[in-house]
Amino acid sequence: MLCLGFPIKSNSNIIVSVSVSPCSLRPILHRSHPSPSPPTFPQFHHFQIPLSSMASISQAITATTNPYLNLPHPSQTRSSILRLSHSNSRRILNNIRVFAEHGNSTSTSAIDFNDPDWKIKFQQDFESRFRLPHVTDIFPDSPPIPSTFCLKMRTPIGKNIPGHYSLDEEWHGYINNNDRVLLKTINYSSPKSAGAECIDPNCTWVEQWVHRAGPREKIYYKPEEVKAAIVTCGGLCPGLNDVIRQIVITLEIYGVKKIVGIPFGYRGFSDKELTEVPLSRKVVQNIHLSGGSLLGVSRGGPGVNDIVDSLEERGINMLFVLGGNGTHAGANAIHSECCKRRLKVSVIGVPKTIDNDILLMDKTFGFDTAVEEAQRAINSAYIEAHSAYHGIGVVKLMGRSSGFIAMQASLSSGQVDVCLIPEVPFNLHGPHGVLRHLQYLLEMKGSAVVCVAEGGGQNLLQNTNARDASGNIVFGDIGVYIQQETKKYFKEIGVHADVKYIDPTYMIRACRANASDGILCTVLGQNAVHGAFAGYSGITVGLCNTHYAYFPIPEVISHPRLVDPNSRMWHRCLTSTGQPDFI
């Protein structure tokens, strides 16, 4: 039996006690019935990590808390499999993207492509890693009951037979447990193709399937016994209220009567001054008409043991966590602790990051709204620059590790001349620097607009080593730096330049979700509830190739999703701006 642990060094006083153990050793991909025999439980190793550092340790948590990454498949000897990397910096063999195995951070063995069965072994390994943790892993005798979610008729649930609708015929709106969504849809013929994601040097097509989201015909919780809680962590993001609203509405359709909100993130589990907020359809009916979060947000919080203690005391057996990578790492730790204590609690994540930097997903909620609202700032910068003599407008947008907002906003606006993102290094000074190009733009067209992501060019700024409550490095203001360096440069060469700087960050975060995000939030909230009633835990829901799917949390938090500088979308952005390479 395998017990895992890892040391984390921290100066924080807020710590998380995490117990790591595989909740089940059964790598069953297609689940129709609970296990006939109970699983064997290993001993648990305890260690402590700062909750405020969740964002920075998500990769470590991934490596230790997902048993399907590190345990051998019972039907075969597991070969060393390389794991898909979305980072351009991790490319080897030209544009071949490889799979880095989480189970061993010190050594990585390549796939033996001479093995004629390597493709089958790869797919088996993928299936075992993407198997969804289920309540029957801990409670193999947990009986499934007919779903109380049926849209064919709204007859009240019978008192004598909880969870049963008297239907004249079967409703065909359920998702089969064996339904899958294809993760990769492009068959690249060469690793040199733009944006190619290849496993082997020949760019062999290998099918990778993830679990389709939606309501199941059988559920593992009786609605009258459920107490559900919702918590929103991290910073604000458009669409938070939309997700809260849909979770509450869908829970009530299932028949749940006890629904509460935990105020101000994980902090609400321990702060005695913060009381849980009763939620119902009447309470949440119109909250989507405004931005922010009805429950409030905060970073950091108590230890995992304290949070699970609070869940036990409150009688909560469904927890919906809205947050980014760090918040999901915390949710995964909570799930693991519940497994250790043999608690029948479903912990479901809903990825909330305005930066759109969650792995394997088309997009996260709030992103479309952020791009749309960024247009206002870019248009204002363009008008200021175009109306001034030698005007230059500088706009800083969100994007700590990923430049998706800056890229998409620049592409859609058509008014940006220079787009700078964290994934693509650039120089300000020198014959091929940004400033020299701005001088060329002033000479040619009389004005220029620069759009920069907040995480771009941090190598040009002084590192303060400071961190926020979530453990994120506090960045220097690259927008102010570019503004100051631009003024200095043109002053030194004796050319007049009128530089204006706009930072719309908090205006964008606090606004109401647009129509596109409103739809996304609605479906994410519904599918989160469907996943909980289906008995899954330690999972998150997201949009994958236009379909909604469930993912094990460790698979989406190992590192941020990044813009591929060799992708067609980045090439389209460069074509739109007309900018050169600034190296």
Secondary structure by P-SEA (a helix, b strand, c coil): cbbbbbbbbbccccccccccccccccccccccccccbbbbbcbbbbbcccccccccaaaaaaaccccccccccccccccbbbbbbccccccccccbbbbbbcccccccccccccccaaaaaaaaaaaaaaccccccccccccccccccccccccccccccccccccccccccccccccccccccccccccccccccccccccccbbbbbbbbbccccccccccccbbbbbbbcccccccaaaaaaaaaaaaaaacccbbbbbcccccccccccbbbbbbccccccccccccccccccccccccaaaaaaaaaaacccbbbbbbcaaaaaaaaaaaaaaaaaccbbbbbbccccccccccccccccaaaaaaaaaaaaaaaaaaaaaaccbbbbbbbbcccccaaaaaaaaaaaccccccccccbbbbccccccaaaaaaaaaaccccbbbbbcccccccccccccccccccccccccaaaaaaaaaaaaaaaacbbbbbbbbbaaaaaaaccccaaaaaaaaaaaaaaaaaaaaccccbbbbbccccccccccccccccccccccccaaaaaaaaaacccccc
